[in-house]
Amino acid sequence: MSDCSVGRGRAVPLRRRSRRSTRGAMPGRHVSRVRALYRLILQLHRVLPPDLKALGDQYVKDEFRRHKAVGSDEAQRFLQEWEMYAAVLWQQANENRQNSTEKACFGISLPEEKLNDFRDEQIGQLQELMQEATKPNRQFSIPESTKPKF
């Protein structure tokens, strides 16, 4: 059988539905919004120190992959949280750019109210992330003394 339909004496290709459109879980506008946010976050991570960038990039990739097939309500909460993260990171990057003489500072404290809303699985992920983020960086040897040697 041909993938064409006959219309007014000439063959007209039939439009095939893409595999993505058959899923039905996410409308095209939602997918575009998710992809744009994902790209924005990875771009914002470029201002982070290399070890934090690597950690952040991997975490973002894992989280977006993990939430690919969630329900509508959870997807909305997920996007709102990551949009807030992107806004905070963008603001901190600009502040750090303006105050280039001071040490760069990224992140915010997590209020206890938010922690109380987390599921046990999320608390575990947060603990793993904290342990990974606070590991000493073994790639570089940084002397303890900050006094200049003459």
C-alpha positions in Angstrom: 0.0 0.0 0.0 1.3 3.4 -0.9 1.8 6.4 1.5 0.1 8.6 -1.1 -3.5 9.6 -1.7 -4.8 10.4 -5.1 -6.2 13.9 -5.4 -7.3 15.5 -8.7 -5.2 13.1 -10.8 -2.0 13.5 -8.9 -0.4 11.8 -5.9 -0.5 13.7 -2.7 1.6 12.3 0.2 -0.3 11.4 3.3 0.9 13.1 6.5 2.2 10.6 8.9 1.7 11.3 12.6 4.9 11.6 14.4 5.6 9.2 17.2 5.5 12.1 19.7 2.0 13.2 18.7 0.7 9.7 19.4 1.7 9.8 23.0 -1.0 12.3 23.9 0.6 13.0 27.2 2.1 16.4 26.4 0.8 18.9 23.9 3.3 20.6 21.6 3.3 23.9 23.5 4.2 22.1 26.8 7.0 20.2 25.1 8.4 23.5 23.7 8.2 25.1 27.1 10.0 22.2 28.8 12.8 22.2 26.1 13.3 25.9 26.3 13.5 25.8 30.1 15.9 22.9 29.9 18.2 24.7 27.5 18.0 28.0 29.5 19.1 26.2 32.7 22.1 24.5 31.0 23.1 27.9 29.5 22.8 29.5 33.0 25.0 26.7 34.4 27.9 28.0 32.3 28.5 30.8 34.9 29.0 28.2 37.6 32.4 27.0 38.7 33.3 23.8 36.7 32.6 21.3 39.5 29.2 22.8 40.2 28.4 23.1 36.5 29.1 19.4 36.0 27.0 18.5 39.1 24.2 20.8 38.1 24.1 19.7 34.5 23.9 16.1 35.5 21.2 16.7 38.1 19.1 18.7 35.6 19.3 16.0 33.0 18.4 13.3 35.5 15.4 15.3 36.9 14.0 16.3 33.5 14.3 12.7 32.4 12.7 11.4 35.6 9.7 13.7 35.2 9.1 13.0 31.5 6.0 11.0 32.1 4.4 12.6 35.2 0.8 13.8 35.4 -0.3 17.3 34.5 -0.4 18.7 38.1 3.1 17.4 39.0 4.4 18.6 35.6 3.2 22.1 36.4 4.7 22.1 39.8 8.0 20.7 38.4 8.2 23.5 35.8 7.3 26.2 38.2 10.1 25.1 40.6 12.6 25.0 37.8 11.5 28.3 36.4 12.1 29.8 39.9 15.5 28.2 40.0 16.4 29.6 36.6 15.2 33.1 37.7 17.3 33.0 40.9 20.4 31.7 39.1 20.0 34.4 36.4 19.8 37.1 39.1 22.8 35.7 41.0 24.8 35.4 37.9 24.1 39.1 37.1 24.9 40.2 40.7 28.2 38.2 40.6 29.1 39.8 37.3 28.6 43.3 38.8 30.5 42.4 42.0 33.4 40.7 40.3 35.8 41.6 43.1 33.8 39.4 45.6 33.7 35.7 45.7 30.8 34.4 43.5 27.8 33.1 45.5 25.2 30.8 44.1 22.1 29.2 45.7 19.6 30.0 48.4 18.5 28.5 51.7 15.6 26.0 51.5 12.8 27.1 53.9 11.6 24.5 56.3 8.1 24.8 55.0 9.3 23.5 51.6 11.2 20.7 53.2 8.0 19.6 55.0 6.3 19.2 51.6 9.0 16.9 50.3 8.4 13.1 50.0 10.9 10.8 51.5 12.4 10.1 48.1 12.9 13.8 47.5 14.6 14.2 50.9 17.0 11.3 49.9 17.8 13.0 46.6 18.4 16.3 48.4 20.8 14.6 50.8 22.7 12.9 48.0 22.9 16.2 46.2 24.2 18.0 49.3 26.8 15.3 49.9 28.0 15.5 46.3 28.0 19.3 46.3 30.0 19.5 49.5 32.6 16.9 48.6 36.1 18.3 48.5 37.2 18.7 44.9 40.0 16.1 44.4 41.0 17.4 41.0 42.8 20.4 42.3 45.2 20.8 45.2 44.5 24.0 47.0 47.0 24.9 49.8 45.5 25.6 53.2 47.5 28.8 53.7 46.3 31.9 52.0 49.4 33.9 52.9 51.5 34.8 49.9 55.0 33.3 49.9 57.9 35.6 49.1 
